Amino acid sequence: IDPIEFRNFTDVVKVKTVNFDQAVEDFIEDRRRAGTRESTIDYYRRELNLFRRYMIREKDAILNVAEIDEELLDGFVDYLRNDRGNTVGGINSKIRAIRTFLFFCEEVGYLTNNPAKNWKEIKRKEPEINTFTMQQINALLKQPDLRTFTGVRNYCLMLTLLDTGARISEALGIKVDDVLFQENRIYLRNTKTHLNRYVPVSEQLKAVLKRYLQIHDNMSEYVFCTLDGSQLSRNTVRQILHNYGKKAGIKNIRCSPHTFRHTFAKFYILNGGDAFSLMQILGHT
């Protein structure tokens, strides 16, 4: 057999024998070697598992990667929209994960005709990002029970988000030694872009942080921790803020960590801040 023909033949055999589950494990391992955050890896695995369940539902089997075609991908989108009632944003999130996986499979030779090449995200009008009013902020800050450790912690965390514009992952990554009271600033770590930075803090936040850290009493290296000293999770914070929003009667605005970040940006500009300084504080490139 001609060497080129033999190589092409072995490529075809390889493509036909790599099944979806094995390809997913290879993809996850590749992401880990590339230094991808565990939260992002969890996102890939979650979305690919949903696609796997759809595959079994439609084909009654786990396909080889090379058997995935455009018809299956388009049917998955219809399933998400019509059967599951996912929003455009939710569908696009799943499309991105599966596209990344299939392009990996193409790169390593698990498939030759990538069905995701022309599989695009659904176009949508960018939603207006709402922010809190001062009245809503005050209502939220009244919700924590300041007679408890968790109440003081949650109050302090909300003020930190409002005062620094930090992403939730950055705020939860603050360590006790990162709070520099003498320098009026806090050190934030960005594990996604690695663009770590110092951000200024107000006298009000400094006072609250000092009182909170006295109660904290070095129970953890992290400022915002659970009662057993472990780092507070993002999902826990999202649920806490959601519950506070319901109790405060806030409607038509998501009570999420990112809304605090946008609220900080709005009031920074309204109080005379300039866009270039804001860009640096927010950690934008």
Order of alpha helices (4+ residues) and beta strands (2+ residues): alpha-alpha-alpha-alpha-alpha-alpha-alpha-alpha-beta-beta-beta-alpha-alpha-alpha-alpha
